[in-house]
């Protein structure tokens, strides 16, 4: 039997919940350490995996495949991150390799790809999919199977192998290089013989011509500016010289070229951090900070729920706590729910911490994320700010984790695995590091609020807005309801007369307005007024949204797009009208009502480009626009002193969804957007347009009463057995054939019920389903779900082992079908 030292366990980025044992050849002995990436064979492929600190089985297979290469000189994952990712894999029921992939920057993978080439033309003419494949491969030799399937749609592997068996196709394996590499650039300096000014005075006899002398003089000028080794491109630009002149001076031994690493950073073009503003804490802030600093100074784990009204100064508490952590030499992670919030947050933290702050998010280029990740791992940046994935940043010696707007659903990852919640991972990571975790929100999730009321978290409350310098505390905005049932709208306009008048008043006073419409596009539905026909997505069970800018109908789930028809395809009448309003329609109405107003629209369509969020918010902050219209990304955390009016075009969006969290989420969204108004010395006002003015959430909104609504909702949750008084899991099966999807999920659910019946405490578990998902078909795949509720009782069985056993007992699904598990889902839709 092989010695254990000759074997390692490797986690692969595959949805297979197991580790794989590989032999370590003598050349790699001592190099394949836990946390290092290795290239390994897997079936006919070669994949990048990570060595994990788990002992190989005592009786491994007799013929183990060897590691092909060790890709790192030192581990890319620390022991702490390996422990964290293993816990996430166990808790969220996915493979360890899938979590590790999420913890590493994208683009590092080395793996083999199957490339297709035409071997020979068929002797007889082929038809159908076979002919399509051969035509595509002839036009694109060396294409990957993945690219072929993305272009032509789903193609069975069996068909490709039949074409190869007949001699028409050749399939070759080739290694793909990592997409990201360390970037370097050339710099120029004097050779040691000519670094002293006296030695350079003797250069005149060596230099030939004005170009060489100009190049040397330009390098000397850089040295006088403190740049002894300028970039080659900068030197040649200043001297007006060519690379040939530089090569000649290198050959003469006067100059030498050195390669230097270039650190790509999204903050590279940012202006220097501003000076931190003067700030004095109000009593509630000081009391909250005192409790937090006591835990920091004791270096003990404690989770705080900082419940402060909008504008109460939560960010200043975060900054003060982080200063205390940095004074101990420890590091910190600050999570924000939206990329749109990152620029403002980064600017405020850099004012206090300067270049200690890094940013990490998915809109950065792969190179920027790779370089930032390496700098964080090396300790160059002790503070990182970003959305949910930043919770996995490779920081050591963590002292503080902040989750701002902790209630936001965007902290929950939906697809692909791991389907983790960054808030819960932050609490676990803080506990593991004996660090402090601050969960901040004006409208906490009911789970966090219940944890605080029960003593699991420490509740800190700030009920008053923070005062501006030399001023009284800003007042919470007044909220008014506009009943659309009794308010006549102008034809085609989504703006009621009271809202339009309020906007006009702010424009006259030179103040700013934020409008929320949580639907993008021009209109959610295009409908024939003659026969009632409406266009549906061919791949999803949803209607297509009309986008007027490009005269397109689009699916917001799969990306399908088509042109707008001029006649109804069903009755051939020119009676197609857009119904409802999206952000584009609101923008058009604003332009018609207020032609002189400067309007910015902020939604997914206007923020796809890199740094688009940053540019839009900067323009609004500089006063270059009067009105900001957008989806929910304008509702969170933005702080603009001149905004005195917030309007919600349709406050009912999301309120009537078949989800037990619908009221909670709608209240949070409306309360958050209301908090954007009147944050400085000017009073704020909020106008909510609704057709359900008697709904209970509006009663609580008018009073800014989160606690009142929370008490009422928590009482209902307890009675109905929903979180926080129960734990949830959703098992979903998806695939191309509806009947087979339903059959597969029925098999799994029956298996789960059988296991449950044999488990003590099974009376605490309720199984609902299977049944179709709210959106029964998405991206061409049918979806059925089973909901599992486990009451939070001492005798309740552990959920994850039961779910894992049911998966193992069910066995593999047919090709093209998928079974996914979502632990602690953020919603049921």
JOSULJO-V901888 format. One record per residue. N is the residue number from 0. RES is the residue in one letter. SS is DSSP state (H for helix, E for strand, - for the rest). Layout:
# JOSULJO-V901888
n = [N:N]
res = [RES:RES]
ss = [SS:SS]
This chain:
# JOSULJO-V901888
n = [0:1:2:3:4:5:6:7:8:9:10:11:12:13:14:15:16:17:18:19:20:21:22:23:24:25:26:27:28:29:30:31:32:33:34:35:36:37:38:39:40:41:42:43:44:45:46:47:48:49:50:51:52:53:54:55:56:57:58:59:60:61:62:63:64:65:66:67:68:69:70:71:72:73:74:75:76:77:78:79:80:81:82:83:84:85:86:87:88:89:90:91:92:93:94:95:96:97:98:99:100:101:102:103:104:105:106:107:108:109:110:111:112:113:114:115:116:117:118:119:120:121:122:123:124:125:126:127:128:129:130:131:132:133:134:135:136:137:138:139:140:141:142:143:144:145:146:147:148:149:150:151:152:153:154:155:156:157:158:159:160:161:162:163:164:165:166:167:168:169:170:171:172:173:174:175:176:177:178:179:180:181:182:183:184:185:186:187:188:189:190:191:192:193:194:195:196:197:198:199:200:201:202:203:204:205:206:207:208:209:210:211:212:213:214:215:216:217:218:219:220:221:222:223:224:225:226:227:228:229:230:231:232:233:234:235:236:237:238:239:240:241:242:243:244:245:246:247:248:249:250:251:252:253:254:255:256:257:258:259:260:261:262:263:264:265:266:267:268:269:270:271:272:273:274:275:276:277:278:279:280:281:282:283:284:285:286:287:288:289:290:291:292:293:294:295:296:297:298:299:300:301:302:303:304:305:306:307:308:309:310:311:312:313:314:315:316:317:318:319:320:321:322:323:324:325:326:327:328:329:330:331:332:333:334:335:336:337:338:339:340:341:342:343:344:345:346:347:348:349:350:351:352:353:354:355:356:357:358:359:360:361:362:363:364:365:366:367:368:369:370:371:372:373:374:375:376:377:378:379:380:381:382:383:384:385:386:387:388:389:390:391:392:393:394:395:396:397:398:399:400:401:402:403:404:405:406:407:408:409:410:411:412:413:414:415:416:417:418:419:420:421:422:423:424:425:426:427:428:429:430:431:432:433:434:435:436:437:438:439:440:441:442:443:444:445:446:447:448:449:450:451:452:453:454:455:456:457:458:459:460:461:462:463:464:465:466:467:468:469:470:471:472:473:474:475:476:477:478:479:480:481:482:483:484:485:486:487:488:489:490:491:492:493:494:495:496:497:498:499:500:501:502:503:504:505:506:507:508:509:510:511:512:513:514:515:516:517:518:519:520:521:522:523:524:525:526:527:528:529:530:531:532:533:534:535:536:537:538:539:540:541:542:543:544:545:546:547:548:549:550:551:552:553:554:555:556:557:558:559:560:561:562:563:564:565:566:567:568:569:570:571:572:573:574:575:576:577:578:579:580:581:582:583:584:585:586:587:588:589:590:591:592:593:594:595:596:597:598:599:600:601:602:603:604:605:606:607:608:609:610:611:612:613:614:615:616:617:618:619:620:621:622:623:624:625:626:627:628:629:630:631:632:633:634:635:636:637:638:639:640:641:642:643:644:645:646:647:648:649:650:651:652:653:654:655:656:657:658:659:660:661:662:663:664:665:666:667:668:669:670:671:672:673:674:675:676:677:678:679:680:681:682:683:684:685:686:687:688:689:690:691:692:693:694:695:696:697:698:699:700:701:702:703:704:705:706:707:708:709:710:711:712:713:714:715:716:717:718:719:720:721:722:723:724:725:726:727:728:729:730:731:732:733:734:735:736:737:738:739:740:741:742:743:744:745:746:747:748:749:750:751:752:753:754:755:756:757:758:759:760:761:762:763:764:765:766:767:768:769:770:771:772:773:774:775:776:777:778:779:780:781:782:783:784:785:786:787:788:789:790:791:792:793:794:795:796:797:798:799:800:801:802:803:804:805:806:807:808:809:810:811:812:813:814:815:816:817:818:819:820:821:822:823:824:825:826:827:828]
res = [X:X:X:X:X:X:X:X:X:X:X:X:X:X:X:X:X:X:X:X:X:X:X:X:X:X:X:X:X:X:X:X:X:X:X:X:X:X:X:X:X:X:X:X:X:X:X:X:X:X:X:X:X:X:X:X:X:X:X:X:X:X:X:X:X:X:X:X:X:X:X:X:X:X:X:X:X:X:X:X:X:X:X:X:X:X:X:X:X:X:X:X:X:X:X:X:X:X:X:X:X:X:X:X:X:X:X:X:X:X:X:X:X:X:X:X:X:X:X:X:X:X:X:X:X:X:X:X:X:X:X:X:X:X:X:X:X:X:X:X:X:X:X:X:X:X:X:X:X:X:X:X:X:X:X:X:X:X:X:X:X:X:X:X:X:X:X:X:X:X:X:X:X:X:X:X:X:X:X:X:X:X:X:X:X:X:X:X:X:X:X:X:X:X:X:X:X:X:X:X:X:X:X:X:X:X:X:X:X:X:X:X:X:X:X:X:X:X:X:X:X:X:X:X:X:X:X:X:X:X:X:X:X:X:X:X:X:X:X:X:X:X:X:X:X:X:X:X:X:X:X:X:X:X:X:X:X:X:X:X:X:X:X:X:X:X:X:X:X:X:X:X:X:X:X:X:X:X:X:X:X:X:X:X:X:X:X:X:X:X:X:X:X:X:X:X:X:X:X:X:X:X:X:X:X:X:X:X:X:X:X:X:X:X:X:X:X:X:X:X:X:X:X:X:X:X:X:X:X:X:X:X:X:X:X:X:X:X:X:X:X:X:X:X:X:X:X:X:X:X:X:X:X:X:X:X:X:X:X:X:X:X:X:X:X:X:X:X:X:X:X:X:X:X:X:X:X:X:X:X:X:X:X:X:X:X:X:X:X:X:X:X:X:X:X:X:X:X:X:X:X:X:X:X:X:X:X:X:X:X:X:X:X:X:X:X:X:X:X:X:X:X:X:X:X:X:X:X:X:X:X:X:X:X:X:X:X:X:X:X:X:X:X:X:X:X:X:X:X:X:X:X:X:X:X:X:X:X:X:X:X:X:X:X:X:X:X:X:X:X:X:X:X:X:X:X:X:X:X:X:X:X:X:X:X:X:X:X:X:X:X:X:X:X:X:X:X:X:X:X:X:X:X:X:X:X:X:X:X:X:X:X:X:X:X:X:X:X:X:X:X:X:X:X:X:X:X:X:X:X:X:X:X:X:X:X:X:X:X:X:X:X:X:X:X:X:X:X:X:X:X:X:X:X:X:X:X:X:X:X:X:X:X:X:X:X:X:X:X:X:X:X:X:X:X:X:X:X:X:X:X:X:X:X:X:X:X:X:X:X:X:X:X:X:X:X:X:X:X:X:X:X:X:X:X:X:X:X:X:X:X:X:X:X:X:X:X:X:X:X:X:X:X:X:X:X:X:X:X:X:X:X:X:X:X:X:X:X:X:X:X:X:X:X:X:X:X:X:X:X:X:X:X:X:X:X:X:X:X:X:X:X:X:X:X:X:X:X:X:X:X:X:X:X:X:X:X:X:X:X:X:X:X:X:X:X:X:X:X:X:X:X:X:X:X:X:X:X:X:X:X:X:X:X:X:X:X:X:X:X:X:X:X:X:X:X:X:X:X:X:X:X:X:X:X:X:X:X:X:X:X:X:X:X:X:X:X:X:X:X:X:X:X:X:X:X:X:X:X:X:X:X:X:X:X:X:X:X:X:X:X:X:X:X:X:X:X:X:X:X:X:X:X:X:X:X:X:X:X:X:X:X:X:X:X:X:X:X:X:X:X:X:X:X:X:X:X:X:X:X:X:X:X:X:X:X:X:X:X:X:X:X:X:X:X:X:X:X:X:X:X:X:X:X:X:X:X:X:X]
ss = [-:-:-:H:H:H:E:E:E:E:E:E:-:-:-:-:-:-:-:E:E:E:E:-:-:H:H:H:-:-:-:-:-:-:-:-:E:E:E:E:E:E:-:-:E:E:E:E:E:E:E:E:-:-:-:-:-:-:-:-:-:-:-:-:-:E:E:E:E:E:-:-:-:-:-:-:-:-:H:H:H:H:H:H:H:H:H:H:H:H:H:H:-:-:-:H:H:H:H:H:H:H:H:-:-:-:-:-:-:-:E:E:E:E:E:E:E:E:-:-:-:-:-:-:-:-:-:H:H:H:H:H:H:H:H:H:H:H:H:-:-:-:E:E:H:H:H:H:H:H:H:H:-:-:-:-:H:H:H:H:H:H:H:H:H:-:-:-:E:E:E:E:E:E:E:E:-:-:-:-:-:-:-:E:E:E:E:E:E:E:-:H:H:H:-:-:H:H:H:H:H:H:H:H:H:-:-:-:H:H:H:H:H:H:H:H:H:H:H:H:H:H:H:H:-:-:-:-:-:-:E:H:H:H:H:H:H:H:H:-:-:-:H:H:H:H:H:H:H:H:H:-:-:-:E:E:E:E:E:E:E:-:-:-:-:-:-:-:-:-:-:-:-:-:-:-:-:-:-:-:-:-:H:H:H:H:H:H:H:H:H:H:H:H:H:H:H:H:-:-:-:E:E:E:E:E:E:E:-:-:-:-:-:H:H:H:H:H:H:H:H:H:H:H:H:H:H:-:-:-:E:E:E:E:E:-:-:-:H:H:H:H:H:H:H:H:H:H:H:H:H:H:H:H:H:H:E:E:E:-:-:-:-:-:-:H:H:H:H:H:H:H:H:H:H:H:H:H:-:-:-:-:E:E:E:E:-:H:H:H:H:H:-:-:-:-:-:E:E:E:E:E:E:E:-:-:-:-:H:H:H:E:-:-:-:-:-:-:-:-:E:H:H:H:H:H:H:H:H:H:H:H:-:-:-:E:E:E:E:E:E:-:-:-:-:H:H:H:H:H:H:H:H:H:-:-:-:E:E:E:E:E:-:-:-:-:E:-:-:-:-:-:E:-:-:-:-:E:E:E:E:E:E:-:-:-:-:-:-:-:-:-:-:-:-:-:H:H:H:H:H:H:H:H:H:H:H:H:-:-:-:E:E:E:E:E:-:-:-:-:-:-:E:-:E:E:E:E:-:-:-:-:-:E:-:E:-:-:-:-:-:-:E:-:E:E:E:-:-:-:-:E:E:E:-:-:-:-:-:-:E:E:E:-:-:-:-:-:-:-:-:-:-:-:-:E:E:E:E:-:-:-:H:H:H:H:H:H:H:H:H:H:H:-:-:-:-:-:E:E:E:E:-:-:-:-:-:-:-:-:-:H:H:H:H:H:H:H:H:H:H:-:-:-:-:-:E:E:E:E:-:H:H:H:-:-:-:-:-:-:-:-:E:E:E:E:E:E:-:-:-:-:-:-:-:-:-:-:-:-:-:H:H:H:H:H:H:H:H:H:H:H:H:H:-:-:-:-:-:-:-:-:-:-:E:E:E:E:E:E:-:-:-:-:-:H:H:H:H:H:H:H:-:-:-:H:H:H:H:H:H:H:H:H:H:H:H:H:H:H:-:-:-:-:-:E:E:E:E:E:E:E:E:E:E:-:-:H:H:H:H:H:H:H:H:H:H:H:H:H:H:H:H:H:H:H:H:-:-:-:-:H:H:H:E:E:E:E:E:E:E:E:E:E:E:E:E:E:-:-:E:E:E:E:E:E:E:E:E:E:E:-:-:-:-:-:-:-:H:H:H:H:H:H:H:H:H:H:H:H:-:-:-:-:-:-:-:E:E:E:E:E:E:-:-:-:-:-:-]
